[in-house]
Amino acid sequence: MRIHQITDLHIPDNEADEQFGHVFENVRRQFNFVESERPDLLIVSGDLTMTDHSEDACRWIKSNLPNVPVVVIPGNHDDPAVIERVFGRWPARKDYDDCTLVFLDTSSDKLPPDQIRLLGTLPANRHCVLFIHHPPHLIGSGFMSKNQPLLNHADVSQAIADSAVDYVFCGHFHNEAYISCDGFELFLTPSPAFQIALNVEPFTMEEFRPSVRTIDILAEGVSSELAYV
C-alpha cells in the first residue's frame, strides 16, 4: 500500500494575502504531485486553515483535491465540526488487507481518554500505523516543544508504546524529523506554509521547499521519505 501525507496547509482566506499568498501555489504543487503519483490514499493530517476554523479555506482545499481516496483529520487550528461537514467524518480505524490505519483527533491540544483507550484494542498480527496531528513525543528543544506540545504527550507516547502501533506520522511542528522512540518509529512531516526551527527557543522561520511524505507499507515493514515538489 502506498500513502501520501500532507499536513499544516494553513490556507489563508485570500489568495492575495501578502505574507502567505505563496501557500496556495505550494499546495497546488503538492496536489499535482499526488495526482501524478496516484497513491492508494492521501492523508491530510490537520491544520488546514490559516484563519482558525475557516470553512472557506476547507472548501478551497476540497475543490482542489487530487482524484484519489482522501482522509482528512483536524489539527488545533481546525474545528472538527467544519472538517466533518466539508470532508466527511474521518474513521478512527480502517483495516486493509496488509495493515490497520488509525486516525486520531488532537484538535483540543490533547488526546482524549477514549482515543487513548482505542490504542489498546488494535490487532497485534499486522502493521498498525497511526496518523495524528501533534507529535506524541517532544521533538527538539525549540519553540514548538516549549510552547505548543501535545499537552498529554507523555501519556499518549506510553499508550502508543504499549499498543500494536509501530509507526506514527504527524505534523504540527512545521519541520521534518525521524525519531526512533521507545516502542515506535515517529515521522514528522513539514508544512507547505512555513517552516519553524526545531532547536531555537524564539519563534524562528527557516527556508524550506514544499514536499509530500510518501509512505510504503510492505510485508517487511514501513518505509517513508519526503518528495520535494
DRENDO-1510 file (C-alpha; in Angstrom, 1 decimal, always signed):
<recs>
REC; n; res; u; v; w
REC; 1; MET; +0.0; +0.0; +0.0 .
REC; 2; ARG; +1.3; +3.5; -0.9 .
REC; 3; ILE; +0.1; +6.5; +1.1 .
REC; 4; HIS; +0.9; +10.2; +0.7 .
REC; 5; GLN; +0.7; +12.6; +3.7 .
REC; 6; ILE; +0.5; +16.3; +3.7 .
REC; 7; THR; -0.1; +18.5; +6.8 .
REC; 8; ASP; -0.3; +22.0; +8.2 .
REC; 9; LEU; -1.6; +23.5; +4.9 .
REC; 10; HIS; -2.7; +26.7; +6.6 .
REC; 11; ILE; -4.7; +28.0; +3.7 .
REC; 12; PRO; -5.4; +31.8; +4.0 .
REC; 13; ASP; -8.8; +33.1; +3.3 .
REC; 14; ASN; -7.5; +35.4; +0.5 .
REC; 15; GLU; -5.1; +34.4; -2.3 .
REC; 16; ALA; -3.8; +38.0; -2.3 .
REC; 17; ASP; -2.5; +37.6; +1.2 .
REC; 18; GLU; +0.8; +39.5; +1.2 .
REC; 19; GLN; +2.6; +37.2; +3.7 .
REC; 20; PHE; +1.2; +33.8; +2.9 .
REC; 21; GLY; -0.1; +34.0; -0.7 .
REC; 22; HIS; +2.6; +31.5; -1.6 .
REC; 23; VAL; +0.8; +28.8; +0.3 .
REC; 24; PHE; -1.8; +28.4; -2.5 .
REC; 25; GLU; +0.8; +27.6; -5.1 .
REC; 26; ASN; +2.8; +25.3; -2.8 .
REC; 27; VAL; -0.4; +23.3; -2.0 .
REC; 28; ARG; -1.3; +23.1; -5.7 .
REC; 29; ARG; +2.2; +21.7; -6.3 .
REC; 30; GLN; +1.6; +19.1; -3.6 .
REC; 31; PHE; -1.8; +18.1; -5.1 .
REC; 32; ASN; -0.3; +17.9; -8.6 .
REC; 33; PHE; +2.3; +15.5; -7.3 .
REC; 34; VAL; -0.3; +13.4; -5.6 .
REC; 35; GLU; -2.4; +13.4; -8.8 .
REC; 36; SER; +0.5; +12.3; -10.9 .
REC; 37; GLU; +1.6; +9.5; -8.5 .
REC; 38; ARG; -1.9; +8.1; -7.7 .
REC; 39; PRO; -1.3; +6.7; -4.2 .
REC; 40; ASP; -3.8; +4.4; -2.7 .
REC; 41; LEU; -4.6; +7.0; -0.1 .
REC; 42; LEU; -3.9; +10.7; +0.7 .
REC; 43; ILE; -4.0; +11.8; +4.3 .
REC; 44; VAL; -4.3; +15.4; +5.2 .
REC; 45; SER; -3.3; +15.5; +8.9 .
REC; 46; GLY; -4.6; +18.7; +10.2 .
REC; 47; ASP; -4.3; +22.5; +10.4 .
REC; 48; LEU; -6.0; +23.1; +7.1 .
REC; 49; THR; -6.7; +26.8; +8.0 .
REC; 50; MET; -4.7; +29.9; +8.5 .
REC; 51; THR; -7.7; +31.8; +10.0 .
REC; 52; ASP; -8.8; +29.3; +12.6 .
REC; 53; HIS; -11.9; +27.2; +11.7 .
REC; 54; SER; -12.2; +28.8; +8.3 .
REC; 55; GLU; -14.8; +26.9; +6.2 .
REC; 56; ASP; -13.8; +28.9; +3.1 .
REC; 57; ALA; -10.2; +27.5; +3.4 .
REC; 58; CYS; -11.5; +24.0; +3.8 .
REC; 59; ARG; -13.8; +24.3; +0.8 .
REC; 60; TRP; -10.9; +25.7; -1.3 .
REC; 61; ILE; -8.9; +22.5; -0.3 .
REC; 62; LYS; -11.8; +20.2; -1.2 .
REC; 63; SER; -12.3; +21.8; -4.6 .
REC; 64; ASN; -8.6; +21.3; -5.4 .
REC; 65; LEU; -8.0; +17.8; -4.0 .
REC; 66; PRO; -6.5; +15.2; -6.4 .
REC; 67; ASN; -8.7; +12.4; -7.6 .
REC; 68; VAL; -7.6; +9.8; -5.1 .
REC; 69; PRO; -9.1; +8.5; -1.8 .
REC; 70; VAL; -8.6; +11.0; +1.0 .
REC; 71; VAL; -8.9; +11.0; +4.8 .
REC; 72; VAL; -8.8; +14.4; +6.5 .
REC; 73; ILE; -8.3; +14.8; +10.2 .
REC; 74; PRO; -8.3; +18.0; +12.2 .
REC; 75; GLY; -5.5; +19.9; +13.9 .
REC; 76; ASN; -5.5; +22.5; +16.6 .
REC; 77; HIS; -6.3; +25.3; +14.1 .
REC; 78; ASP; -9.4; +23.4; +12.8 .
REC; 79; ASP; -12.9; +22.9; +14.0 .
REC; 80; PRO; -13.7; +19.2; +13.8 .
REC; 81; ALA; -17.3; +20.0; +13.0 .
REC; 82; VAL; -16.2; +22.0; +10.0 .
REC; 83; ILE; -13.8; +19.3; +8.9 .
REC; 84; GLU; -16.6; +16.7; +9.1 .
REC; 85; ARG; -19.1; +19.0; +7.3 .
REC; 86; VAL; -16.8; +19.6; +4.4 .
REC; 87; PHE; -14.9; +16.4; +4.0 .
REC; 88; GLY; -17.0; +13.8; +5.9 .
REC; 89; ARG; -16.2; +12.0; +9.1 .
REC; 90; TRP; -12.7; +10.5; +9.3 .
REC; 91; PRO; -12.6; +6.9; +10.5 .
REC; 92; ALA; -10.9; +6.2; +13.9 .
REC; 93; ARG; -9.6; +3.0; +12.4 .
REC; 94; LYS; -9.6; +1.5; +9.0 .
REC; 95; ASP; -8.5; -2.1; +8.3 .
REC; 96; TYR; -6.8; -3.1; +5.0 .
REC; 97; ASP; -5.5; -6.4; +3.8 .
REC; 98; ASP; -2.0; -5.6; +4.8 .
REC; 99; CYS; -2.3; -3.1; +7.6 .
REC; 100; THR; -4.5; -1.2; +10.0 .
REC; 101; LEU; -4.5; +2.6; +9.9 .
REC; 102; VAL; -5.6; +4.7; +12.9 .
REC; 103; PHE; -6.7; +8.4; +12.7 .
REC; 104; LEU; -6.9; +10.3; +16.0 .
REC; 105; ASP; -8.1; +13.8; +16.8 .
REC; 106; THR; -5.8; +16.2; +18.9 .
REC; 107; SER; -7.6; +19.4; +17.9 .
REC; 108; SER; -8.1; +20.2; +21.6 .
REC; 109; ASP; -4.3; +20.0; +22.1 .
REC; 110; LYS; -4.8; +16.8; +24.0 .
REC; 111; LEU; -5.7; +13.2; +23.0 .
REC; 112; PRO; -9.0; +12.4; +24.8 .
REC; 113; PRO; -9.2; +9.3; +27.1 .
REC; 114; ASP; -11.5; +7.3; +24.8 .
REC; 115; GLN; -9.0; +7.6; +21.9 .
REC; 116; ILE; -6.1; +6.6; +24.2 .
REC; 117; ARG; -8.1; +3.5; +25.1 .
REC; 118; LEU; -8.7; +2.7; +21.4 .
REC; 119; LEU; -5.0; +2.2; +21.0 .
REC; 120; GLY; -5.2; -0.8; +23.3 .
REC; 121; THR; -7.7; -2.5; +21.0 .
REC; 122; LEU; -5.6; -2.7; +17.9 .
REC; 123; PRO; -4.6; -6.1; +16.3 .
REC; 124; ALA; -1.0; -7.3; +17.0 .
REC; 125; ASN; -0.7; -9.5; +14.0 .
REC; 126; ARG; -0.3; -6.8; +11.3 .
REC; 127; HIS; +1.3; -3.4; +10.8 .
REC; 128; CYS; -0.6; -0.7; +12.7 .
REC; 129; VAL; +0.1; +2.8; +11.5 .
REC; 130; LEU; -1.1; +5.9; +13.4 .
REC; 131; PHE; -1.8; +9.3; +11.9 .
REC; 132; ILE; -2.2; +12.2; +14.4 .
REC; 133; HIS; -1.7; +15.9; +14.1 .
REC; 134; HIS; +0.5; +16.6; +17.2 .
REC; 135; PRO; +3.7; +14.7; +17.8 .
REC; 136; PRO; +3.2; +12.3; +20.7 .
REC; 137; HIS; +6.8; +12.9; +21.7 .
REC; 138; LEU; +8.8; +16.1; +22.1 .
REC; 139; ILE; +11.0; +16.9; +19.1 .
REC; 140; GLY; +13.9; +19.2; +19.6 .
REC; 141; SER; +14.3; +21.9; +22.3 .
REC; 142; GLY; +12.9; +24.8; +20.4 .
REC; 143; PHE; +9.8; +27.0; +20.3 .
REC; 144; MET; +7.2; +24.3; +19.4 .
REC; 145; SER; +8.4; +21.8; +22.1 .
REC; 146; LYS; +8.4; +24.6; +24.7 .
REC; 147; ASN; +5.2; +26.3; +23.7 .
REC; 148; GLN; +3.0; +24.0; +21.6 .
REC; 149; PRO; +3.4; +20.4; +22.6 .
REC; 150; LEU; +0.6; +17.9; +22.9 .
REC; 151; LEU; -0.4; +18.6; +26.5 .
REC; 152; ASN; -0.6; +14.9; +27.5 .
REC; 153; HIS; +2.2; +13.7; +25.2 .
REC; 154; ALA; +3.8; +11.6; +27.9 .
REC; 155; ASP; +0.6; +9.5; +28.5 .
REC; 156; VAL; +0.0; +9.3; +24.7 .
REC; 157; SER; +3.5; +8.2; +24.0 .
REC; 158; GLN; +3.3; +5.5; +26.6 .
REC; 159; ALA; -0.1; +4.3; +25.3 .
REC; 160; ILE; +1.4; +4.0; +21.8 .
REC; 161; ALA; +4.4; +2.1; +23.1 .
REC; 162; ASP; +2.1; -0.3; +24.9 .
REC; 163; SER; -0.1; -0.8; +21.8 .
REC; 164; ALA; +0.3; -2.6; +18.5 .
REC; 165; VAL; +1.2; +0.7; +16.7 .
REC; 166; ASP; +4.7; +0.6; +15.4 .
REC; 167; TYR; +4.8; +3.7; +13.1 .
REC; 168; VAL; +3.4; +7.2; +13.8 .
REC; 169; PHE; +3.1; +10.0; +11.2 .
REC; 170; CYS; +2.3; +13.6; +12.4 .
REC; 171; GLY; +2.8; +17.3; +11.7 .
REC; 172; HIS; +2.2; +20.4; +13.8 .
REC; 173; PHE; +5.9; +21.3; +14.4 .
REC; 174; HIS; +6.4; +22.6; +10.9 .
REC; 175; ASN; +9.6; +20.8; +10.1 .
REC; 176; GLU; +10.8; +17.3; +9.3 .
REC; 177; ALA; +12.3; +14.7; +11.6 .
REC; 178; TYR; +12.6; +11.0; +12.3 .
REC; 179; ILE; +12.9; +9.7; +15.8 .
REC; 180; SER; +13.1; +6.1; +17.0 .
REC; 181; CYS; +11.1; +6.3; +20.2 .
REC; 182; ASP; +10.6; +3.6; +22.8 .
REC; 183; GLY; +8.3; +1.2; +21.1 .
REC; 184; PHE; +7.5; +3.0; +17.8 .
REC; 185; GLU; +9.0; +5.0; +14.9 .
REC; 186; LEU; +8.0; +8.6; +14.7 .
REC; 187; PHE; +8.0; +10.6; +11.4 .
REC; 188; LEU; +7.4; +14.4; +11.5 .
REC; 189; THR; +6.1; +15.9; +8.2 .
REC; 190; PRO; +6.7; +19.6; +7.3 .
REC; 191; SER; +4.2; +22.3; +6.3 .
REC; 192; PRO; +3.9; +23.9; +2.8 .
REC; 193; ALA; +3.2; +27.3; +4.5 .
REC; 194; PHE; +6.3; +28.0; +6.6 .
REC; 195; GLN; +9.0; +26.1; +8.5 .
REC; 196; ILE; +9.9; +26.5; +12.2 .
REC; 197; ALA; +13.3; +25.8; +13.6 .
REC; 198; LEU; +13.2; +22.8; +15.9 .
REC; 199; ASN; +16.0; +23.8; +18.2 .
REC; 200; VAL; +15.7; +27.5; +18.6 .
REC; 201; GLU; +13.6; +28.8; +21.6 .
REC; 202; PRO; +12.3; +32.0; +20.0 .
REC; 203; PHE; +9.9; +31.5; +17.1 .
REC; 204; THR; +12.2; +31.3; +14.1 .
REC; 205; MET; +11.2; +30.6; +10.5 .
REC; 206; GLU; +13.6; +28.7; +8.2 .
REC; 207; GLU; +13.8; +28.5; +4.4 .
REC; 208; PHE; +12.1; +25.4; +3.0 .
REC; 209; ARG; +10.8; +23.6; +0.0 .
REC; 210; PRO; +7.3; +22.2; -0.1 .
REC; 211; SER; +7.1; +18.4; +0.0 .
REC; 212; VAL; +4.8; +15.4; +0.2 .
REC; 213; ARG; +5.6; +12.5; +2.5 .
REC; 214; THR; +5.4; +9.1; +0.7 .
REC; 215; ILE; +4.8; +6.1; +2.8 .
REC; 216; ASP; +5.1; +2.5; +1.6 .
REC; 217; ILE; +3.6; -0.3; +3.7 .
REC; 218; LEU; +5.2; -3.6; +2.8 .
REC; 219; ALA; +5.2; -7.1; +4.3 .
REC; 220; GLU; +8.7; -6.5; +5.8 .
REC; 221; GLY; +7.9; -3.1; +7.3 .
REC; 222; VAL; +7.1; +0.6; +6.5 .
REC; 223; SER; +9.4; +3.0; +4.7 .
REC; 224; SER; +9.0; +6.7; +4.2 .
REC; 225; GLU; +10.7; +9.7; +2.6 .
REC; 226; LEU; +9.9; +13.2; +1.6 .
REC; 227; ALA; +9.3; +14.0; -2.1 .
REC; 228; TYR; +10.1; +17.7; -2.8 .
REC; 229; VAL; +7.7; +19.3; -5.2 .
</recs>
